[in-house]
Amino acid sequence: MMLSVSIRHQFPGFTLDATFEAPPGVTALFGRSGSGKTSIVNAVAGLMRPDAGRIEVDGRLLSDSESGHFLPPHRRGMGYVFQEARLFPHLTVRQNLLYGGWFSGRRDRAGFARIVEMLGIGQLLNRRPLALSGGERQRVALGRAILSNPRLLLMDEPLAALDEARKAEILPYLERLRDETGLPILYVSHAPAEIARLASSIVLLEAGQVIAAGPATRILSDPATVPALGLREAGAIITARVEAHEADGLTRLGTSSGTVFLPRIDAEPQSTLRLRILAQDVMIALERPAGISALNLLPAVVRDLTETESGMLVRLDAGGETILARITRRSAYALALEPGKPVYAILKAVSVAPGSVGNMKRHFHST
Ligand SMILES: Nc1ncnc2c1ncn2[C@@H]1O[C@H](COP(=O)(O)OP(=O)(O)OP(=O)(O)O)[C@@H](O)[C@H]1O
């Protein structure tokens, strides 16, 4: 399933002009406040009628200004999750969940049990929303959206109203949703860490325009997108496979450019993970360093260098995946870095989340 959007709309003082495609998986709409994210979600939902353009899901036309076709919201088959879980306070969790199912005319018991299990809300079914924590409410809202059998899920900052602990509670469920349902999910966020963890694709917006769109691996490691994402948050994501949990408490991971050791990770051997490596946590060495406490050294080749205000962004090719390093200009000159030069990337820190970044086939199926 694929969502395809090409719309133009004039608000007083603001022009939205956006064209992009969202494949299965999470497509993050990312941009500053007022860049047009919610307007796009509203247009896809049918809550706003764009002046011009088309929106299609898997070849099914939702709106088309040329023919005047405009499917009303309730016939679009969208599931929504907003910042605030909009549950019915007088209904129990079970009734709230079934409400979506009733609407779509389906009551599939196995599907219900599977979603309840997936979201870990079995214990909550007889409670009312007021007796739930914010994180639990949001999980129920997710369940209700999925149980309406949508063709597409729209999530507008679903974690923004939650504190860090609640966010951490929900993220694994969003990851399962992404990996198990195969639905396209349009996900509005302005938190780069959240996007690095969840997104399969990214659409970067600025002042109503798409300034970059494509696979998350490419967008996050592209020096050109760094100003929009923020220098501190810039960094690549790569896929790794859990190889073993070792006796000394470290987990050994295989990546396409070599082995990475991390403090024990709670994941099954053979499972796949995404590693987020911030550009500021990568050092570059010309030779394999000896006598260094860092365990994670990956051989790589310099692809290109981009000057920024405060230094240099170096894009590295590490076994076919991209790693971004942020170093000083002085270091870049001292090491005489240039495209094609073989180097070692020293990873000072890595954060981990479940799920591949969509390139597993290329790297692992042949092994
Ligand atoms: N109904 C409307 N009438 C007039 N202007 C509007 C309307 N809806 C949105 N806009 C304008 O369009 C621009 C984009 O708004 P939108 O809500 O899509 O941005 P956003 O990226 O979702 O922002 P935020 O992150 O703050 O939610 C803003 O300048 C907003 O004022």
The ligand as an ORCA input file, in Angstrom:
! r2SCAN-3c Opt
* xyz 0 1
  N      -7.582     27.061      8.633
  C      -6.519     27.848      8.490
  N      -6.662     29.151      8.164
  C      -5.605     29.955      8.007
  N      -4.341     29.560      8.142
  C      -4.130     28.287      8.456
  C      -5.199     27.369      8.647
  N      -4.674     26.162      8.964
  C      -3.339     26.320      8.962
  N      -3.004     27.591      8.646
  C      -1.638     28.128      8.556
  O      -0.851     27.222      7.801
  C       0.452     27.140      8.344
  C       0.797     25.682      8.621
  O       0.060     25.211      9.708
  P       0.131     23.711     10.207
  O      -0.743     23.583     11.401
  O      -0.112     22.812      9.075
  O       1.665     23.601     10.641
  P       2.400     22.507     11.510
  O       3.675     22.234     10.809
  O       1.504     21.361     11.762
  O       2.666     23.272     12.855
  P       2.726     22.736     14.386
  O       3.966     21.916     14.495
  O       2.813     24.013     15.166
  O       1.463     21.977     14.643
  C       0.474     28.024      9.574
  O       1.068     29.259      9.221
  C      -0.985     28.198      9.908
  O      -1.199     29.437     10.524
*
